[in-house]
């Protein structure tokens, strides 16, 4: 699990199996830039060959602005079948 962004770093992630057919990816990113950030995170799910299986966009919780040095949380829910073949994921930041 990595961050492909020069403005956020990935602090923590957790995959939660809510049910047999629903999973959630929860995480925290830190603003490592010198400016407040507001935007979306792009989650890219990769197979064992590090090739993208699919991607999704998710907002920081409460559509928050993250001050420099501070953290923001995100959560993404999907069908468990979307995790088939996924061995890792990357997180990148896109400004609004």
Number of C-alpha atoms within 10 A of each C-alpha: 14 14 18 16 15 11 19 25 20 19 14 12 16 11 13 12 14 12 10 9 11 14 19 17 15 15 18 18 25 19 22 19 15 10 12 14 22 17 16 19 21 18 20 21 22 20 16 11 9 13 14 15 17 14 13 13 15 16 20 22 13 9 14 14 16 22 17 16 14 14 19 21 19 18 16 15 15 13 15 15 12 14 16 10 12 19 15 17 19 19 22 20 25 14 8 8
